[in-house]
Each structure stands twice: as structure tokens, then as C-alpha cells.
Amino acid sequence: MAKEGAVVDVAIIGAGPAGLTAGYLLTKAGYSVAIIEKDPVYVGGISRTVEHNGFRFDIGGHRFFSRSKEVVDLWNEILPDDFIERPRMSRIYYEGKFYSYPLRAFEALGNLGLVRSTLCMLSFAKAKLLPNRQVKSFEDWTVNAFGRKLYSIFFKTYTEKVWGMPCDEMSADWAAQRIKGLSLWGAVVDGLKRSLGLNKVPNDGMQTKTLLESFRYPRLGPGMMWDAARDRIVERGGHVMMGHALRQLTFNGATQRWTVAATHGDAGVAINAAHVISSAPMRELASRLHPLPATLPEAANLKYRDFLTVALMIRSPDLFPDNWIYIHDPKVKVGRIQNFRSWSPEMVPDPAIACVGLEYFCFEGDGLWSSSDEELIALATAEMAALGLCDPAHVEGGAVVRQEKAYPVYDEDYAQNVDMLRREIEARYPTLHCVGRNGMHRYNNQDHAMMTAMLTVRNIEAGARVYDIWAVNEDAEYHEAGSEGEAAALASVRQVPGRLKAA
């Protein structure tokens, strides 16, 4: 039986970047708020920083830069003295060798050796002379662009690890949008210019993109930002209720107010609020909304890709200089490896021990997700050894973090399903606001999640939906291009692969 809780202006579901941004701005403006968060310990959602025996690690890696000056200004306001500037470095690992990311043609061909390089160039020539005229899949498009050999080495394995579906079942639209501008011939010309000293532009491997050479980062990880936001909310009288999971969300037509019922172990709480901001996954929100929405069947079909990190503490001053390495080797399951000292030295307390995070992409309930922590630490240790990155005898400990619903899945029906639920909510419940990655089923970064919350707060202050938060989206090149604070409209959809539609 739920006990009576707070009576507030705004109840917020989820203490991730969107929920905490909303709570911070609302309490700053004088509104009373209560935030429920089902994690018992950490705020920040997928942007949290987990601590284990003094070691801190990020869930996925979060660089702090944005094209929105408002977002940058808010970061600086919440965390004014704790940002550090870090060099950016990431590479691809394949068969014991490292390749710059983005690819540099001469380096890549040199690493592959004479025979394989020749086969790659012959394969590329064949693709150009005899292209597939019936391009339907990611595989079709990429083979046409680079040849089958380069596709199999640098595209196929990692892409299938991340998205959990074969490349020949993914839509070609995503490849065309995601890899546009990357030309093998252009990379060769760029390499020739550099070797002759004719190209003074910083080497990023792609003429059409400008990778950030460095980025800002909180010295103790991204969770430092969200811990600070939580603390400011509480200082202003807001409630942040950890370990509270949404049970039911009920609208009272007579009072025009909401009751947010949340469970906390065997107990519970009921929060009375004029507005509700939800960053809960749309599928879960729909199933807990009362009365149940007519679009519940559509919402129930929304899908998610899950993710887990295995952090290993390894006796070594450092293993590699990269922030992360993409693992394109098919003999292991790991998709990417983070080096947390390269993110911030302060995240690793012992200079004699390296802390790395092996990232595995999975679906909740599958074999990886259901493995015990001990099994996953043993797997990660064995895979580091198989890759030649460490001696298993030097591994001194580990920890596992599971992140459910890390990536909204864009299948062929997702857009229609999201739109139907969104329209019903907006028509029936003008005081219910969906924000953030899972709250809107949008694959965006933390600054975009924050922007949806910032505009929602303005709507609440205005008493109407003045701003369309659904116009805040992610350009596919956005996380790779541009400079911090650069003003630009965030108005194009960041794509992820979808399955081919049936004929």
C-alpha cells in the first residue's frame, strides 16, 4: 500500500541527464519538484559514473561538447571548476594491429600486408567496375563503396556486434547516411599529399569531417556533473528519491492533477503533481499510464538494444593511449574497450594499475546478459588475453555493470508506433511531458536529452506547448564534427540501422 508522499508542482520520472536538467531548472525557477529514480545508488542514467574500490568508470564514454551554447553554459554553471581538457584518440583493432580511426589508407594497407592489400585493391576495383545495381542492404552499399574485402575487415564485424543483426538484413539507407563522404580514393590522395608535405591540415582521415582533437571531461567522470545537479536540486528543497520504480501514473480529470505511484522495496509512495516529466522508456510509460492508452499495443512493440560493461583492474602502468578501441576482430565478442585513465587520470587511483572497460552489446535475457558477473569477468579476461592486450595473471579484479535499454531500436514500425503514442498523450494529457533518449525513443546524446528538458521547462513556465521538443534531434555526424559551443540547429534525425522491409 503506497503511503502519501509529496505534493509538488512537477514530478519527474528518471534521474538521467533529461530528468536532472529539468529538476535543476525548475527548482532554480522556484517550482517544487520530486524525482523518482529506480537505481538505488547512481543518478545520471547511462551517463553515470560507477565506482568500484576507488576506481571510477563511465558507462559507454561521454565527451562533453555541444553545438548548443545554452547546453555548454548550463554545464559550466552546474560544474564550474571541474572540467579538464583531454586529447582524443581512438583506433580500430584487427588481427593484432591498430588502425587509425577514421581510416588512413596507406597505414591500413601497410598493416594488412602486401598480399591482403593487393586483394583489397582488386576487390575495390571489382566493386567499381561491376557494382551491384540492386542495392538493398548495408552490406550491398558498403561492398559497392569499398569492395568486399575492406567491408569484411572494417565494417561487418563491429556493426553486427553493436546492432545484433546481420549486415545483409540492415537497410542500405543507414549506410548511405552514416558513411557518406568517406572515399577510399580520397584517403589515398590525402596520404600522398601528407607524404610529400603538401597537406598541412590536421590528419583526420576524412576531408568531409573534422574530428575533435580534444574534448572537455569532468575530472571524476560524467557522473560528477549529475551528482552536482542532484545536490543543487536538493539544496533548493527538491526531492530525489533513489530506488523508487514507477508503478502507476494516474490522471485525475476532476482535479487536473497526477498521482505518481512508485514502489520502494515492499513499501511505496504516491506523489501528487500538477505536471509530470517522464524520461522512462515509452513502452514502460504506456503500460503504467492509467487509464491505459488506446495505443498501448503499438507502444508494446517498441524494442531496445542492451549493453554491459566489464571493468577490469590490471596491474600495468597503462595498456594503450586511446580513449577507446573498436574491436573488429570476429574471434571475440567484445565490441569496444575503454581506457579510463585516458579519459581522466583521476578516475584511476593507483598509477600502477590500469582500469579498462570491455563493452558488450546484447539483448536483455540473452546468453551474455544472463551470465553471472564471475563468468563475464572471466570472459573479459580471456578476451583481453586473446587480443594480446594483457596477461591474465595481471588482472587483479573486475566489476560488471548492466545497462538495459541503452539504444532504442529503429525497426520499420518504430516511427509510427512512437508517433501514435505521442499524439495520444499530447491530445489527452497536456501536462504529461516525454523527454530524453528513452522517454522519446530517440537515439540521441546527453546534450540533446538536456535540450528536450530545457524546452519542456519553458513550456511549463508558459503554460502551453510553445516549443516543439520533437524538433530537437541529432545529426548523424554531430558527435564527430564541429567545435564546442558552435551555434547550429539540431534539426535532423540521427539514424540507426533498421531491418530491410519485406518485399
C-alpha positions, -999 to 999 in steps of 0.1 A, spaced: 0 0 0 15 33 -11 19 59 16 12 95 9 42 114 -5 50 149 -16 26 174 -32 47 192 -58 44 213 -89 63 188 -111 70 151 -106 99 138 -127 104 101 -137 141 92 -140 172 110 -128 192 109 -161 205 139 -179 170 150 -190 153 145 -157 180 162 -137 183 191 -161 145 196 -158 147 194 -120 177 218 -118 160 244 -140 126 241 -123 139 244 -88 160 273 -99 128 290 -112 111 283 -78 90 252 -87 87 224 -62 98 190 -77 101 153 -68 122 130 -88 119 92 -87 149 71 -98 148 33 -98 186 29 -94 193 27 -56 227 44 -58 235 63 -90 220 93 -108 229 101 -144 213 71 -162 236 59 -190 258 90 -183 265 79 -147 300 71 -133 302 39 -114 327 35 -85 343 2 -75 371 0 -49 381 36 -57 381 31 -95 356 51 -115 343 41 -149 320 56 -174 291 36 -190 299 40 -227 321 70 -228 307 106 -228 326 135 -242 313 169 -232 308 191 -262 277 205 -278 267 227 -307 243 244 -283 258 273 -264 229 270 -239 239 235 -231 275 244 -227 266 273 -205 245 250 -183 273 225 -179 296 253 -168 270 266 -144 265 233 -127 301 222 -127 322 254 -130 356 242 -117 359 205 -125 363 202 -163 396 191 -178 408 191 -214 416 157 -227 432 146 -260 411 124 -282 424 92 -296 406 61 -308 417 33 -331 405 1 -346 420 -32 -336 421 -61 -361 442 -92 -360 468 -78 -336 473 -45 -353 459 -10 -347 444 12 -374 437 49 -371 400 59 -369 390 73 -393 410 50 -416 442 63 -432 446 44 -465 484 39 -465 485 29 -429 456 4 -433 471 -12 -465 505 -13 -448 492 -31 -418 473 -56 -439 504 -66 -458 512 -69 -494 491 -99 -503 459 -88 -484 464 -52 -496 465 -64 -532 433 -84 -527 417 -54 -511 425 -32 -540 414 -58 -565 382 -62 -546 377 -24 -546 384 -23 -584 359 -51 -590 332 -32 -570 338 -1 -591 338 -20 -624 309 -43 -616 288 -27 -589 257 -43 -575 228 -25 -592 202 -38 -568 214 -21 -536 191 -30 -507 212 -37 -476 240 -22 -456 263 -49 -470 253 -41 -506 261 -4 -502 293 -9 -483 307 -35 -507 299 -12 -536 318 16 -519 349 -2 -506 350 -37 -520 341 -69 -502 375 -74 -486 376 -40 -469 339 -43 -460 346 -77 -442 375 -63 -423 364 -28 -413 326 -27 -413 309 -61 -409 321 -75 -376 317 -44 -354 284 -33 -370 269 -67 -363 282 -67 -327 266 -34 -320 232 -39 -336 227 -76 -332 216 -83 -368 234 -94 -399 246 -66 -422 227 -81 -452 195 -76 -432 201 -39 -424 188 -12 -446 212 5 -471 197 39 -461 217 39 -429 250 31 -446 245 59 -471 238 84 -444 263 72 -418 294 66 -441 287 94 -466 318 113 -477 343 86 -468 361 78 -500 390 52 -504 404 72 -533 402 104 -513 421 87 -484 448 76 -508 452 111 -522 453 126 -487 480 101 -478 501 111 -509 498 148 -500 510 141 -465 539 120 -475 550 149 -498 544 175 -472 517 192 -492 488 187 -468 491 209 -437 455 202 -425 453 181 -392 451 145 -402 416 132 -396 414 108 -425 383 124 -440 382 156 -459 345 159 -453 346 157 -415 365 174 -388 372 152 -358 377 170 -325 413 168 -315 404 172 -278 373 173 -256 362 185 -222 355 160 -195 347 161 -158 378 151 -139 359 123 -120 337 112 -149 303 123 -162 285 113 -130 302 142 -114 280 165 -134 248 147 -125 258 144 -88 262 181 -87 228 187 -104 212 164 -79 228 183 -50 216 217 -63 181 203 -66 181 190 -30 196 222 -17 167 241 -32 141 219 -15 136 193 -42 132 156 -35 154 130 -53 140 95 -43 165 68 -51 155 31 -55 119 41 -65 104 25 -95 73 38 -113 43 16 -106 14 36 -119 7 71 -133 -29 82 -128 -46 114 -141 -75 128 -121 -97 147 -145 -116 165 -117 -86 180 -101 -64 181 -133 -36 166 -112 -14 135 -114 -7 108 -89 27 91 -94 28 58 -75 63 43 -70 75 12 -53 104 11 -30 111 -24 -18 80 -36 0 68 0 5 58 27 -18 50 64 -22 23 84 -40 33 118 -53 7 144 -62 18 168 -90 4 193 -115 28 182 -142 48 150 -149 80 149 -169 89 113 -180 122 100 -192 111 64 -186 111 42 -218 79 49 -237 70 12 -236 70 12 -198 52 46 -195 24 34 -217 19 2 -196 18 21 -164 -4 50 -175 -40 50 -161 -64 49 -178 -44 27 -202 -38 44 -236 -55 32 -267 -21 30 -283 -7 5 -257 -4 -23 -284 18 0 -305 39 11 -276 44 -25 -265 61 -32 -299 89 -7 -292 123 -25 -288 156 -18 -273 193 -29 -276 210 -35 -242 246 -32 -232 270 -42 -204 304 -31 -193 330 -54 -177 356 -32 -159 390 -49 -153 417 -37 -130 450 -48 -145 485 -44 -129 501 -22 -156 510 15 -157 490 17 -189 479 -6 -216 473 17 -246 469 55 -250 435 55 -266 403 67 -250 387 36 -266 395 10 -292 369 -5 -316 374 -43 -318 368 -55 -353 382 -90 -346 355 -116 -351 371 -141 -327 360 -122 -297 326 -109 -285 337 -76 -271 328 -46 -293 348 -17 -278 374 -13 -250 376 19 -229 408 31 -212 396 51 -182 429 67 -174 429 83 -209 395 98 -201 408 112 -168 438 102 -147 418 109 -115 394 81 -123 422 55 -117 436 60 -81 466 37 -84 493 47 -110 505 10 -111 470 -3 -121 451 3 -154 414 2 -155 397 -7 -187 361 -13 -197 351 -40 -221 317 -32 -238 294 -60 -249 262 -53 -269 234 -77 -262 196 -81 -256 182 -84 -221 178 -120 -213 202 -134 -239 233 -155 -230 256 -126 -223 231 -106 -203 222 -136 -182 258 -147 -174 270 -142 -139 294 -115 -130 321 -140 -124 315 -156 -159 316 -122 -175 349 -111 -158 364 -145 -168 352 -139 -204 366 -103 -205 400 -115 -191 402 -143 -216 393 -119 -245 419 -94 -234 445 -122 -235 432 -134 -269 437 -99 -283 472 -97 -268 463 -67 -247 472 -81 -213 485 -111 -194 456 -127 -175 479 -131 -145 480 -93 -142 442 -90 -138 435 -81 -101 398 -77 -101 367 -67 -120 331 -54 -119 301 -57 -142 275 -30 -150 244 -39 -170 226 -11 -188 192 -21 -200 175 -2 -229 207 16 -239 197 20 -275 162 25 -289 158 2 -318 146 18 -351 127 -10 -368 104 -5 -397 74 3 -374 90 23 -346 83 57 -361 46 50 -365 43 34 -330 61 64 -313 40 89 -332 7 73 -323 15 72 -286 29 107 -287 -2 121 -303 -25 104 -279 -5 117 -249 -4 153 -263 -42 152 -270 -53 137 -237 -27 148 -213 -12 183 -219 6 182 -186 25 150 -193 58 156 -210 81 130 -225 119 139 -226 152 123 -232 165 93 -252 141 66 -239 114 90 -230 111 99 -267 125 67 -282 152 88 -299 188 77 -302 204 110 -291 233 122 -270 231 137 -235 232 173 -247 201 166 -269 184 149 -240 192 180 -219 178 203 -246 144 185 -246 142 190 -209 152 227 -212 124 233 -237 99 213 -216 106 236 -186 99 266 -208 66 250 -219 57 245 -182 65 281 -174 45 293 -204 15 271 -195 14 257 -231 34 236 -256 51 267 -271 83 247 -281 82 215 -301 107 193 -283 104 167 -310 123 191 -333 154 186 -312 173 158 -329 208 145 -337 227 149 -369 245 117 -377 278 135 -380 272 157 -350 292 136 -324 322 136 -348 322 171 -361 321 207 -351 336 227 -322 323 232 -287 297 260 -283 292 263 -321 257 275 -327 237 252 -350 202 240 -354 197 205 -340 171 196 -365 179 164 -384 173 129 -373 203 107 -362 198 74 -379 204 39 -367 201 8 -388 167 -8 -394 159 -42 -409 151 -45 -446 114 -43 -452 98 -75 -465 91 -74 -503 
